[in-house]
Amino acid sequence: MKQTKHFRARLMKGVGANIVILGMVSLFTDLGSQMVFPLIPLFLTTTLGASMFVVGLVEGSAETVASLLKVFSGYWSDKIKRRKPFILAGYGLSSLAKPLFAFAGTWQAVFGIRIVERVGKGIRSAPRDAIIAESCDKDVRGKAYGIHRAMDGTGSLLGAALAFLLLFSLGYRDVFLLASIPSLIAVLLIIFVKEEKNKTLQPITNTKKSIRISFKSLTPQLRYFTIVATIFALGNFGYAFLMIRALDIGLSDHIALLLYIIFYIIYTIFTIPAGIISDKIGRKPVIGIGYVLFGLTSLGLIFVSSLSQIIWVFVLYGVFYAMIDGAQRAFVVDLSPPDLKATALGTFHTATGLAATPAGGIAGLLWGMISPETAFTYGFVLSLVAAASLLKLKI
């Protein structure tokens, strides 16, 4: 018992209550989200008869629309010195959208609802990531993001596991309806988030400080890293292609969903250690290793032909995702001006998110017009280009 308390105290050293609360918000949100999202590519292809190009288009376009909003929500959050209203509005919109998937009869309807849900993410992401940075000591920033992402991953794991179990007795649409319950709990938890006193709404004294001027204030290192991360994002085809690959080699929907759960187990286990390591040795090597691991994941997907082989690919994908998810956010904050954290995070998320549509579309076209192996080769090449480019970043 004493050892457990000691470990908990060491883990939470320098980490404020907001991070735990926002972690719980993300946990319940992703519990609901992952009852829906891993089923969407399966729902599109098996129930609605959509093509792989449509799968890539739906996933990529949704992320792109969300990303367009992240830079503006981040900028306005910095400008008015508030985070919580954006967080509440964003999570609220996403929660309202999730049960609507149950009523979708065409892939176009799924496309529209997915975009609405991601708009909520676009509104909340940069202000939430900024308040995390403001709620911890500077020297444990990687750990703080790691804790938040681990709680997020725990919710994703529980949601995917629930979807897996419920799919045995319920259809896709019933599962989509049930997903609204944890999502609403998440919105209620936001009430307990507390902004620092100097973050409360104040009159804007510098009205001439436009979003263009804010962009110009970002450091050259941050701009370069954003370009590198965007190159990587162009090849990051996403988990939907891993799941469809599982179906492609003859596995069932339930096995594909079980593999997705394995991915999130690995991600959740490794994300806090990855954040702590990035605090100690730096963000750059951790992110670079993550990029290389994605390249190896892509390479593995080219050659898999059985369940025993593809399990290891999903494990590798989980480690890769843990390496970059929190570290990239912490690195952006490290490289940004102190008064433009949300603007910097929003700019980063927007740039990388805008790459999601071409990434999904290109991978989908390569899959459909040539072969799945060509799509994964594309991801492999761009991941290595990004990793090599990252080495040239001087910090």
BELPE-V498419 format. One record per residue. N is the residue number from 1. SS is DSSP state (hx for helix, st for strand, lp for the rest). PSI is psi in degrees with one decimal (none if undefined). Layout:
BEGIN
n->[N/N]
ss->[SS/SS]
psi->[PSI/PSI]
END
This chain:
BEGIN
n->[1/2/3/4/5/6/7/8/9/10/11/12/13/14/15/16/17/18/19/20/21/22/23/24/25/26/27/28/29/30/31/32/33/34/35/36/37/38/39/40/41/42/43/44/45/46/47/48/49/50/51/52/53/54/55/56/57/58/59/60/61/62/63/64/65/66/67/68/69/70/71/72/73/74/75/76/77/78/79/80/81/82/83/84/85/86/87/88/89/90/91/92/93/94/95/96/97/98/99/100/101/102/103/104/105/106/107/108/109/110/111/112/113/114/115/116/117/118/119/120/121/122/123/124/125/126/127/128/129/130/131/132/133/134/135/136/137/138/139/140/141/142/143/144/145/146/147/148/149/150/151/152/153/154/155/156/157/158/159/160/161/162/163/164/165/166/167/168/169/170/171/172/173/174/175/176/177/178/179/180/181/182/183/184/185/186/187/188/189/190/191/192/193/194/195/196/197/198/199/200/201/202/203/204/205/206/207/208/209/210/211/212/213/214/215/216/217/218/219/220/221/222/223/224/225/226/227/228/229/230/231/232/233/234/235/236/237/238/239/240/241/242/243/244/245/246/247/248/249/250/251/252/253/254/255/256/257/258/259/260/261/262/263/264/265/266/267/268/269/270/271/272/273/274/275/276/277/278/279/280/281/282/283/284/285/286/287/288/289/290/291/292/293/294/295/296/297/298/299/300/301/302/303/304/305/306/307/308/309/310/311/312/313/314/315/316/317/318/319/320/321/322/323/324/325/326/327/328/329/330/331/332/333/334/335/336/337/338/339/340/341/342/343/344/345/346/347/348/349/350/351/352/353/354/355/356/357/358/359/360/361/362/363/364/365/366/367/368/369/370/371/372/373/374/375/376/377/378/379/380/381/382/383/384/385/386/387/388/389/390/391/392/393/394/395]
ss->[lp/hx/hx/hx/hx/hx/hx/hx/hx/hx/hx/hx/lp/lp/st/lp/hx/hx/hx/hx/hx/hx/hx/hx/hx/hx/hx/hx/hx/hx/hx/hx/hx/lp/lp/lp/hx/hx/hx/hx/hx/hx/hx/hx/hx/hx/hx/lp/lp/lp/lp/hx/hx/hx/hx/hx/hx/hx/hx/hx/hx/hx/hx/hx/hx/hx/hx/hx/hx/hx/hx/hx/hx/hx/hx/hx/hx/hx/hx/hx/lp/lp/lp/hx/hx/hx/hx/hx/hx/hx/hx/hx/hx/hx/hx/hx/hx/hx/hx/hx/hx/hx/hx/lp/lp/lp/hx/hx/hx/hx/hx/hx/hx/hx/hx/hx/hx/hx/hx/hx/hx/hx/hx/hx/hx/hx/hx/hx/hx/hx/hx/hx/hx/lp/lp/st/lp/hx/hx/hx/hx/hx/hx/hx/hx/hx/hx/hx/hx/hx/hx/hx/hx/hx/hx/hx/hx/hx/hx/hx/hx/hx/hx/hx/hx/hx/lp/lp/lp/lp/lp/hx/hx/hx/hx/hx/hx/hx/lp/hx/hx/hx/hx/hx/hx/hx/hx/hx/hx/hx/hx/hx/lp/lp/lp/lp/hx/hx/hx/lp/lp/lp/lp/lp/lp/lp/lp/lp/lp/lp/hx/hx/hx/hx/hx/hx/lp/lp/lp/hx/hx/hx/hx/hx/hx/hx/hx/hx/hx/hx/hx/hx/hx/hx/hx/lp/lp/lp/hx/hx/hx/hx/hx/hx/hx/hx/hx/hx/lp/lp/lp/lp/hx/hx/hx/hx/hx/hx/hx/hx/hx/hx/hx/hx/hx/hx/hx/hx/hx/hx/hx/hx/hx/hx/hx/hx/hx/hx/hx/hx/hx/lp/hx/hx/hx/hx/hx/hx/hx/hx/hx/hx/hx/hx/hx/hx/hx/hx/hx/hx/hx/hx/hx/lp/lp/lp/hx/hx/hx/hx/hx/hx/hx/hx/hx/hx/hx/hx/hx/hx/hx/hx/hx/hx/hx/hx/hx/hx/hx/hx/hx/hx/hx/hx/hx/lp/lp/hx/hx/hx/hx/hx/hx/hx/hx/hx/hx/hx/hx/hx/hx/hx/hx/hx/hx/hx/hx/hx/hx/hx/hx/hx/hx/hx/hx/hx/hx/hx/hx/lp/lp/hx/hx/hx/hx/hx/hx/hx/hx/hx/hx/hx/hx/hx/hx/hx/hx/hx/hx/hx/lp/lp/lp/lp/lp]
psi->[-46.3/-39.0/-38.2/-43.8/-39.2/-43.4/-42.5/-40.6/-42.5/-40.8/-39.0/2.6/125.5/1.6/124.9/167.8/-31.7/-34.9/-39.4/-44.4/-47.5/-29.8/-41.2/-38.1/-47.1/-36.1/-50.8/-35.3/-46.5/-24.0/-45.8/-42.6/-43.0/-3.2/-13.7/-55.5/-43.2/-18.6/-19.3/-50.6/-34.0/-42.0/-43.0/-44.9/-40.2/-33.3/-44.8/-5.1/27.1/157.6/171.3/-31.4/-40.5/-41.6/-47.7/-38.7/-44.9/-49.4/-45.1/-44.7/-37.4/-44.5/-34.9/-45.3/-43.1/-41.3/-32.2/-30.7/-22.7/-39.8/-36.8/-40.7/-36.7/-44.5/-47.5/-31.6/-42.0/-38.7/-43.1/-1.0/39.4/144.7/-43.5/-42.5/-37.0/-39.3/-45.5/-45.9/-41.4/-48.9/-35.1/-45.5/-42.4/-38.5/-38.7/-28.1/-32.5/-47.4/-15.3/-21.8/-27.5/-21.8/5.5/128.5/-8.7/161.6/-27.2/-36.8/-42.8/-42.4/-48.5/-44.4/-39.1/-39.0/-44.1/-44.1/-40.1/-23.0/-40.4/-40.9/-38.7/-35.0/-36.7/-27.0/-55.5/-46.3/-37.7/-45.5/-32.3/-42.1/-27.1/-45.4/-32.1/-6.7/19.3/163.1/148.4/-36.2/-1.4/25.3/-41.3/-42.0/-41.3/-47.3/-34.8/-41.9/-45.7/-45.0/-30.8/-41.0/-38.1/-45.6/-35.0/-42.8/-41.4/-42.1/-47.6/-39.7/-44.7/-38.1/-42.0/-43.9/-42.1/-46.5/-42.8/-27.8/-17.2/-31.4/-17.0/162.1/174.3/-45.1/-37.9/-39.4/-40.4/-39.2/-42.5/-22.9/-16.6/-23.0/-57.2/-29.3/-38.6/-35.2/-40.8/-42.8/-40.0/-33.3/-23.4/-23.2/-32.3/-5.8/133.2/125.7/150.2/154.5/-37.3/4.1/1.6/159.9/128.4/158.9/140.7/112.7/-30.9/79.7/-15.5/-7.3/88.4/172.7/-31.0/-43.0/-38.4/-41.1/-42.0/-21.9/-10.3/144.3/152.9/-36.4/-40.2/-41.1/-43.6/-45.4/-38.2/-40.0/-45.0/-46.3/-32.0/-39.3/-44.8/-43.6/-29.9/-25.2/-6.1/90.2/-16.3/167.1/-24.3/-37.3/-29.9/-41.1/-41.6/-32.0/-37.8/-42.1/-36.6/-31.3/10.1/9.9/160.1/169.8/-43.1/-37.9/-39.9/-41.2/-35.9/-37.9/-37.9/-39.2/-41.8/-42.9/-45.7/-28.0/-47.9/-45.1/-46.8/-36.9/-39.6/-14.3/-39.1/-48.5/-37.6/-40.4/-42.6/-42.3/-39.1/-29.3/-33.2/-43.9/-6.4/154.1/-39.6/-50.3/-34.9/-45.5/-42.0/-43.0/-39.4/-43.6/-43.0/-39.2/-35.5/-38.4/-41.7/-35.7/-46.8/-41.7/-41.7/-38.1/-23.3/-35.3/-8.6/146.1/1.8/166.7/-43.9/-31.9/-44.0/-23.1/-45.5/-29.5/-41.9/-36.3/-46.7/-39.1/-37.2/-41.6/-45.3/-48.7/-38.1/-35.6/-35.7/-22.8/-52.4/-36.9/-38.2/-41.8/-45.4/-38.7/-40.4/-45.3/-40.9/-39.4/-4.1/155.1/145.7/-34.5/5.7/32.8/-48.5/-37.8/-44.3/-45.5/-40.8/-42.1/-45.3/-49.8/-37.0/-46.6/-47.8/-33.4/-34.7/-22.8/-11.9/-39.5/-53.4/-33.5/-50.3/-41.4/-45.0/-46.6/-40.6/-41.8/-43.3/-39.8/-50.6/-38.7/-26.2/-75.8/158.0/-37.0/-35.1/-39.8/-41.3/-29.7/-39.5/-46.8/-39.2/-46.5/-47.1/-32.6/-38.0/-36.5/-44.1/-43.3/-41.5/-39.3/-36.1/-32.6/-26.2/-7.3/121.9/120.0/none]
END
